[in-house]
Amino acid sequence: MNYEQALEYIHGTHKFGIKLGLDNIRKLLEFMDNPHRKLKYVHVAGTNGKGSTVAFISSILKESGYKVGIYTSPYIERFTERIKINNDEISKEDLARITEYVKGKVELMISQGENHPTEFEIVTAIAFQYFYEKDCDIVVLEVGLGGRFDSTNVIDSPLAAVITTISYDHMAQLGDTLDKIAFEKAGIIKRGTDVVLYPQTREADKVFEEVCHEKGARLHKLSFHSINIKKFSPDGQEFDYGEFKSLKIGLLGEHQVKNAVVALETALILARKGYDRICESSVRKGLADAKWPGRLEILKKEPIFLIDGAHNAEGAKTLSEFLKTYFPGKKIVFIIGVLKDKDFKSMIEVCAPLAEDIITVTPNSDRALPAETLAQNLENYCKNVSISDTIVNAVEKSLKIAPKDGVICAFGSLYYIGEIRSVLMNHK
């Protein structure tokens, strides 16, 4: 099996859909001799901010001299971004080899009358096998969907369970109230573990408190009161947090300062649990060097070209606040592409009024909302709305109409943000 065949096999299992539950992944991993049981973890769940928090935590651990496995989803440009060790993506050769091995185990499973694993279960099994083979010191594991029944939750008690901000998303699978969604996310809390909790609404907070009490887990409820943002610009931010003065991060937006604090507090817990190479200098350098593409990422200046994977109401609100804070009074051109199963009306309600011009596109996904439908929904908010038939054309058009001192902001589904990134990186 080569890399292309491996991807074809993995994506070919998309037809098995999303099945929340752990029976399938448990059985598959048993056939693989349970590689996940031979590793240590930081497990990260939440609605928004999971990926950035994973980036900060893993960067601190890498700077402290540890070999860090990193599992995230979805990818921006290349499938191999999802499975990394330190800064290095899994090689095409390793992905092909391990996929072939996992495929053999799946066939054995099916021959014994078991259900076929889903695409996410297969990818998760590949990641566990890779991290085990490479003998990682620790794995920072991002939940795919929810927590309780997500296939990453097959692991035993992690060293730390980290819960980022909770809001409304994937409500068909996770429930339509914050306490129901919080209950699903709280599923990653296991007996005796340390739980690092981003400040939540009272109803979500209550759920985490109850689950921690029931599981005998130690709850670390964070407060952001001592954060003082001293400087911010399109190049990064500097802030104080408690006794830590002048911490720097390259990621933009006030929410990233909060995610950095969550990562810092998680690192301090790991240091107390035996990861004693973590020190103030590795925390500082890890935070400063952390990268997370596709989230408030500036790809070009004059005009500023920004991409952001905001794909729900909370993400759109964060993007809107960011644009108002960083670029007051600037002319903004939006390129927007969304999936039809997202609450796109709440998203455009928040962001569209900021726009001088909006260009709509159809993401390359069977769940995409057509650009024409999106344009119709936008006409109440902006008088200059146009439809682009391709992403390349949308980028070209935005660069023509945006003033040199203006801002182009492409946001919405991560399915197309990666394409925008590729187009712009190759743009002459």
Secondary structure as a PSIPRED ss2 file (coil, helix, strand):
# PSIPRED VFORMAT (PSIPRED V4.0)

   1 M C   1.000  0.000  0.000
   2 N C   1.000  0.000  0.000
   3 Y H   0.000  1.000  0.000
   4 E H   0.000  1.000  0.000
   5 Q H   0.000  1.000  0.000
   6 A H   0.000  1.000  0.000
   7 L H   0.000  1.000  0.000
   8 E H   0.000  1.000  0.000
   9 Y H   0.000  1.000  0.000
  10 I H   0.000  1.000  0.000
  11 H H   0.000  1.000  0.000
  12 G H   0.000  1.000  0.000
  13 T H   0.000  1.000  0.000
  14 H H   0.000  1.000  0.000
  15 K H   0.000  1.000  0.000
  16 F H   0.000  1.000  0.000
  17 G C   1.000  0.000  0.000
  18 I C   1.000  0.000  0.000
  19 K C   1.000  0.000  0.000
  20 L C   1.000  0.000  0.000
  21 G C   1.000  0.000  0.000
  22 L C   1.000  0.000  0.000
  23 D H   0.000  1.000  0.000
  24 N H   0.000  1.000  0.000
  25 I H   0.000  1.000  0.000
  26 R H   0.000  1.000  0.000
  27 K H   0.000  1.000  0.000
  28 L H   0.000  1.000  0.000
  29 L H   0.000  1.000  0.000
  30 E H   0.000  1.000  0.000
  31 F H   0.000  1.000  0.000
  32 M C   1.000  0.000  0.000
  33 D C   1.000  0.000  0.000
  34 N C   1.000  0.000  0.000
  35 P H   0.000  1.000  0.000
  36 H H   0.000  1.000  0.000
  37 R H   0.000  1.000  0.000
  38 K H   0.000  1.000  0.000
  39 L C   1.000  0.000  0.000
  40 K C   1.000  0.000  0.000
  41 Y E   0.000  0.000  1.000
  42 V E   0.000  0.000  1.000
  43 H E   0.000  0.000  1.000
  44 V E   0.000  0.000  1.000
  45 A E   0.000  0.000  1.000
  46 G C   1.000  0.000  0.000
  47 T C   1.000  0.000  0.000
  48 N E   0.000  0.000  1.000
  49 G C   1.000  0.000  0.000
  50 K H   0.000  1.000  0.000
  51 G H   0.000  1.000  0.000
  52 S H   0.000  1.000  0.000
  53 T H   0.000  1.000  0.000
  54 V H   0.000  1.000  0.000
  55 A H   0.000  1.000  0.000
  56 F H   0.000  1.000  0.000
  57 I H   0.000  1.000  0.000
  58 S H   0.000  1.000  0.000
  59 S H   0.000  1.000  0.000
  60 I H   0.000  1.000  0.000
  61 L H   0.000  1.000  0.000
  62 K H   0.000  1.000  0.000
  63 E H   0.000  1.000  0.000
  64 S C   1.000  0.000  0.000
  65 G C   1.000  0.000  0.000
  66 Y C   1.000  0.000  0.000
  67 K C   1.000  0.000  0.000
  68 V E   0.000  0.000  1.000
  69 G E   0.000  0.000  1.000
  70 I E   0.000  0.000  1.000
  71 Y E   0.000  0.000  1.000
  72 T C   1.000  0.000  0.000
  73 S C   1.000  0.000  0.000
  74 P C   1.000  0.000  0.000
  75 Y C   1.000  0.000  0.000
  76 I C   1.000  0.000  0.000
  77 E C   1.000  0.000  0.000
  78 R C   1.000  0.000  0.000
  79 F H   0.000  1.000  0.000
  80 T H   0.000  1.000  0.000
  81 E H   0.000  1.000  0.000
  82 R H   0.000  1.000  0.000
  83 I E   0.000  0.000  1.000
  84 K E   0.000  0.000  1.000
  85 I E   0.000  0.000  1.000
  86 N C   1.000  0.000  0.000
  87 N C   1.000  0.000  0.000
  88 D E   0.000  0.000  1.000
  89 E E   0.000  0.000  1.000
  90 I C   1.000  0.000  0.000
  91 S C   1.000  0.000  0.000
  92 K H   0.000  1.000  0.000
  93 E H   0.000  1.000  0.000
  94 D H   0.000  1.000  0.000
  95 L H   0.000  1.000  0.000
  96 A H   0.000  1.000  0.000
  97 R H   0.000  1.000  0.000
  98 I H   0.000  1.000  0.000
  99 T H   0.000  1.000  0.000
 100 E H   0.000  1.000  0.000
 101 Y H   0.000  1.000  0.000
 102 V H   0.000  1.000  0.000
 103 K H   0.000  1.000  0.000
 104 G H   0.000  1.000  0.000
 105 K H   0.000  1.000  0.000
 106 V H   0.000  1.000  0.000
 107 E H   0.000  1.000  0.000
 108 L H   0.000  1.000  0.000
 109 M H   0.000  1.000  0.000
 110 I H   0.000  1.000  0.000
 111 S H   0.000  1.000  0.000
 112 Q C   1.000  0.000  0.000
 113 G C   1.000  0.000  0.000
 114 E C   1.000  0.000  0.000
 115 N C   1.000  0.000  0.000
 116 H C   1.000  0.000  0.000
 117 P C   1.000  0.000  0.000
 118 T C   1.000  0.000  0.000
 119 E H   0.000  1.000  0.000
 120 F H   0.000  1.000  0.000
 121 E H   0.000  1.000  0.000
 122 I H   0.000  1.000  0.000
 123 V H   0.000  1.000  0.000
 124 T H   0.000  1.000  0.000
 125 A H   0.000  1.000  0.000
 126 I H   0.000  1.000  0.000
 127 A H   0.000  1.000  0.000
 128 F H   0.000  1.000  0.000
 129 Q H   0.000  1.000  0.000
 130 Y H   0.000  1.000  0.000
 131 F H   0.000  1.000  0.000
 132 Y H   0.000  1.000  0.000
 133 E H   0.000  1.000  0.000
 134 K C   1.000  0.000  0.000
 135 D C   1.000  0.000  0.000
 136 C C   1.000  0.000  0.000
 137 D C   1.000  0.000  0.000
 138 I E   0.000  0.000  1.000
 139 V E   0.000  0.000  1.000
 140 V E   0.000  0.000  1.000
 141 L E   0.000  0.000  1.000
 142 E E   0.000  0.000  1.000
 143 V C   1.000  0.000  0.000
 144 G C   1.000  0.000  0.000
 145 L C   1.000  0.000  0.000
 146 G C   1.000  0.000  0.000
 147 G C   1.000  0.000  0.000
 148 R C   1.000  0.000  0.000
 149 F C   1.000  0.000  0.000
 150 D C   1.000  0.000  0.000
 151 S H   0.000  1.000  0.000
 152 T H   0.000  1.000  0.000
 153 N H   0.000  1.000  0.000
 154 V H   0.000  1.000  0.000
 155 I C   1.000  0.000  0.000
 156 D C   1.000  0.000  0.000
 157 S C   1.000  0.000  0.000
 158 P C   1.000  0.000  0.000
 159 L C   1.000  0.000  0.000
 160 A E   0.000  0.000  1.000
 161 A E   0.000  0.000  1.000
 162 V E   0.000  0.000  1.000
 163 I E   0.000  0.000  1.000
 164 T C   1.000  0.000  0.000
 165 T E   0.000  0.000  1.000
 166 I C   1.000  0.000  0.000
 167 S C   1.000  0.000  0.000
 168 Y C   1.000  0.000  0.000
 169 D C   1.000  0.000  0.000
 170 H C   1.000  0.000  0.000
 171 M H   0.000  1.000  0.000
 172 A H   0.000  1.000  0.000
 173 Q H   0.000  1.000  0.000
 174 L H   0.000  1.000  0.000
 175 G C   1.000  0.000  0.000
 176 D C   1.000  0.000  0.000
 177 T C   1.000  0.000  0.000
 178 L H   0.000  1.000  0.000
 179 D H   0.000  1.000  0.000
 180 K H   0.000  1.000  0.000
 181 I H   0.000  1.000  0.000
 182 A H   0.000  1.000  0.000
 183 F H   0.000  1.000  0.000
 184 E H   0.000  1.000  0.000
 185 K H   0.000  1.000  0.000
 186 A H   0.000  1.000  0.000
 187 G H   0.000  1.000  0.000
 188 I H   0.000  1.000  0.000
 189 I C   1.000  0.000  0.000
 190 K C   1.000  0.000  0.000
 191 R C   1.000  0.000  0.000
 192 G C   1.000  0.000  0.000
 193 T C   1.000  0.000  0.000
 194 D E   0.000  0.000  1.000
 195 V E   0.000  0.000  1.000
 196 V E   0.000  0.000  1.000
 197 L E   0.000  0.000  1.000
 198 Y C   1.000  0.000  0.000
 199 P C   1.000  0.000  0.000
 200 Q C   1.000  0.000  0.000
 201 T C   1.000  0.000  0.000
 202 R H   0.000  1.000  0.000
 203 E H   0.000  1.000  0.000
 204 A H   0.000  1.000  0.000
 205 D H   0.000  1.000  0.000
 206 K H   0.000  1.000  0.000
 207 V H   0.000  1.000  0.000
 208 F H   0.000  1.000  0.000
 209 E H   0.000  1.000  0.000
 210 E H   0.000  1.000  0.000
 211 V H   0.000  1.000  0.000
 212 C H   0.000  1.000  0.000
 213 H H   0.000  1.000  0.000
 214 E H   0.000  1.000  0.000
 215 K H   0.000  1.000  0.000
 216 G C   1.000  0.000  0.000
 217 A C   1.000  0.000  0.000
 218 R E   0.000  0.000  1.000
 219 L E   0.000  0.000  1.000
 220 H E   0.000  0.000  1.000
 221 K E   0.000  0.000  1.000
 222 L C   1.000  0.000  0.000
 223 S C   1.000  0.000  0.000
 224 F C   1.000  0.000  0.000
 225 H C   1.000  0.000  0.000
 226 S C   1.000  0.000  0.000
 227 I E   0.000  0.000  1.000
 228 N E   0.000  0.000  1.000
 229 I E   0.000  0.000  1.000
 230 K E   0.000  0.000  1.000
 231 K E   0.000  0.000  1.000
 232 F E   0.000  0.000  1.000
 233 S E   0.000  0.000  1.000
 234 P C   1.000  0.000  0.000
 235 D C   1.000  0.000  0.000
 236 G E   0.000  0.000  1.000
 237 Q E   0.000  0.000  1.000
 238 E E   0.000  0.000  1.000
 239 F E   0.000  0.000  1.000
 240 D E   0.000  0.000  1.000
 241 Y E   0.000  0.000  1.000
 242 G C   1.000  0.000  0.000
 243 E C   1.000  0.000  0.000
 244 F E   0.000  0.000  1.000
 245 K E   0.000  0.000  1.000
 246 S E   0.000  0.000  1.000
 247 L E   0.000  0.000  1.000
 248 K E   0.000  0.000  1.000
 249 I E   0.000  0.000  1.000
 250 G C   1.000  0.000  0.000
 251 L C   1.000  0.000  0.000
 252 L C   1.000  0.000  0.000
 253 G C   1.000  0.000  0.000
 254 E H   0.000  1.000  0.000
 255 H H   0.000  1.000  0.000
 256 Q H   0.000  1.000  0.000
 257 V H   0.000  1.000  0.000
 258 K H   0.000  1.000  0.000
 259 N H   0.000  1.000  0.000
 260 A H   0.000  1.000  0.000
 261 V H   0.000  1.000  0.000
 262 V H   0.000  1.000  0.000
 263 A H   0.000  1.000  0.000
 264 L H   0.000  1.000  0.000
 265 E H   0.000  1.000  0.000
 266 T H   0.000  1.000  0.000
 267 A H   0.000  1.000  0.000
 268 L H   0.000  1.000  0.000
 269 I H   0.000  1.000  0.000
 270 L H   0.000  1.000  0.000
 271 A H   0.000  1.000  0.000
 272 R H   0.000  1.000  0.000
 273 K C   1.000  0.000  0.000
 274 G C   1.000  0.000  0.000
 275 Y C   1.000  0.000  0.000
 276 D C   1.000  0.000  0.000
 277 R C   1.000  0.000  0.000
 278 I C   1.000  0.000  0.000
 279 C C   1.000  0.000  0.000
 280 E H   0.000  1.000  0.000
 281 S H   0.000  1.000  0.000
 282 S H   0.000  1.000  0.000
 283 V H   0.000  1.000  0.000
 284 R H   0.000  1.000  0.000
 285 K H   0.000  1.000  0.000
 286 G H   0.000  1.000  0.000
 287 L H   0.000  1.000  0.000
 288 A H   0.000  1.000  0.000
 289 D H   0.000  1.000  0.000
 290 A C   1.000  0.000  0.000
 291 K C   1.000  0.000  0.000
 292 W C   1.000  0.000  0.000
 293 P C   1.000  0.000  0.000
 294 G C   1.000  0.000  0.000
 295 R C   1.000  0.000  0.000
 296 L C   1.000  0.000  0.000
 297 E E   0.000  0.000  1.000
 298 I E   0.000  0.000  1.000
 299 L E   0.000  0.000  1.000
 300 K E   0.000  0.000  1.000
 301 K C   1.000  0.000  0.000
 302 E C   1.000  0.000  0.000
 303 P C   1.000  0.000  0.000
 304 I E   0.000  0.000  1.000
 305 F E   0.000  0.000  1.000
 306 L E   0.000  0.000  1.000
 307 I E   0.000  0.000  1.000
 308 D E   0.000  0.000  1.000
 309 G C   1.000  0.000  0.000
 310 A C   1.000  0.000  0.000
 311 H C   1.000  0.000  0.000
 312 N C   1.000  0.000  0.000
 313 A H   0.000  1.000  0.000
 314 E H   0.000  1.000  0.000
 315 G H   0.000  1.000  0.000
 316 A H   0.000  1.000  0.000
 317 K H   0.000  1.000  0.000
 318 T H   0.000  1.000  0.000
 319 L H   0.000  1.000  0.000
 320 S H   0.000  1.000  0.000
 321 E H   0.000  1.000  0.000
 322 F H   0.000  1.000  0.000
 323 L H   0.000  1.000  0.000
 324 K H   0.000  1.000  0.000
 325 T H   0.000  1.000  0.000
 326 Y H   0.000  1.000  0.000
 327 F C   1.000  0.000  0.000
 328 P C   1.000  0.000  0.000
 329 G C   1.000  0.000  0.000
 330 K C   1.000  0.000  0.000
 331 K C   1.000  0.000  0.000
 332 I E   0.000  0.000  1.000
 333 V E   0.000  0.000  1.000
 334 F E   0.000  0.000  1.000
 335 I E   0.000  0.000  1.000
 336 I E   0.000  0.000  1.000
 337 G E   0.000  0.000  1.000
 338 V C   1.000  0.000  0.000
 339 L E   0.000  0.000  1.000
 340 K C   1.000  0.000  0.000
 341 D C   1.000  0.000  0.000
 342 K C   1.000  0.000  0.000
 343 D C   1.000  0.000  0.000
 344 F H   0.000  1.000  0.000
 345 K H   0.000  1.000  0.000
 346 S H   0.000  1.000  0.000
 347 M H   0.000  1.000  0.000
 348 I H   0.000  1.000  0.000
 349 E H   0.000  1.000  0.000
 350 V H   0.000  1.000  0.000
 351 C H   0.000  1.000  0.000
 352 A H   0.000  1.000  0.000
 353 P H   0.000  1.000  0.000
 354 L H   0.000  1.000  0.000
 355 A C   1.000  0.000  0.000
 356 E C   1.000  0.000  0.000
 357 D E   0.000  0.000  1.000
 358 I E   0.000  0.000  1.000
 359 I E   0.000  0.000  1.000
 360 T E   0.000  0.000  1.000
 361 V C   1.000  0.000  0.000
 362 T C   1.000  0.000  0.000
 363 P C   1.000  0.000  0.000
 364 N C   1.000  0.000  0.000
 365 S C   1.000  0.000  0.000
 366 D C   1.000  0.000  0.000
 367 R C   1.000  0.000  0.000
 368 A E   0.000  0.000  1.000
 369 L C   1.000  0.000  0.000
 370 P C   1.000  0.000  0.000
 371 A H   0.000  1.000  0.000
 372 E H   0.000  1.000  0.000
 373 T H   0.000  1.000  0.000
 374 L H   0.000  1.000  0.000
 375 A H   0.000  1.000  0.000
 376 Q H   0.000  1.000  0.000
 377 N H   0.000  1.000  0.000
 378 L H   0.000  1.000  0.000
 379 E C   1.000  0.000  0.000
 380 N C   1.000  0.000  0.000
 381 Y C   1.000  0.000  0.000
 382 C C   1.000  0.000  0.000
 383 K C   1.000  0.000  0.000
 384 N C   1.000  0.000  0.000
 385 V E   0.000  0.000  1.000
 386 S E   0.000  0.000  1.000
 387 I E   0.000  0.000  1.000
 388 S C   1.000  0.000  0.000
 389 D C   1.000  0.000  0.000
 390 T C   1.000  0.000  0.000
 391 I H   0.000  1.000  0.000
 392 V H   0.000  1.000  0.000
 393 N H   0.000  1.000  0.000
 394 A H   0.000  1.000  0.000
 395 V H   0.000  1.000  0.000
 396 E H   0.000  1.000  0.000
 397 K H   0.000  1.000  0.000
 398 S H   0.000  1.000  0.000
 399 L H   0.000  1.000  0.000
 400 K H   0.000  1.000  0.000
 401 I H   0.000  1.000  0.000
 402 A C   1.000  0.000  0.000
 403 P C   1.000  0.000  0.000
 404 K C   1.000  0.000  0.000
 405 D C   1.000  0.000  0.000
 406 G C   1.000  0.000  0.000
 407 V E   0.000  0.000  1.000
 408 I E   0.000  0.000  1.000
 409 C E   0.000  0.000  1.000
 410 A E   0.000  0.000  1.000
 411 F E   0.000  0.000  1.000
 412 G E   0.000  0.000  1.000
 413 S C   1.000  0.000  0.000
 414 L H   0.000  1.000  0.000
 415 Y H   0.000  1.000  0.000
 416 Y H   0.000  1.000  0.000
 417 I H   0.000  1.000  0.000
 418 G H   0.000  1.000  0.000
 419 E H   0.000  1.000  0.000
 420 I H   0.000  1.000  0.000
 421 R H   0.000  1.000  0.000
 422 S H   0.000  1.000  0.000
 423 V H   0.000  1.000  0.000
 424 L H   0.000  1.000  0.000
 425 M H   0.000  1.000  0.000
 426 N C   1.000  0.000  0.000
 427 H C   1.000  0.000  0.000
 428 K C   1.000  0.000  0.000
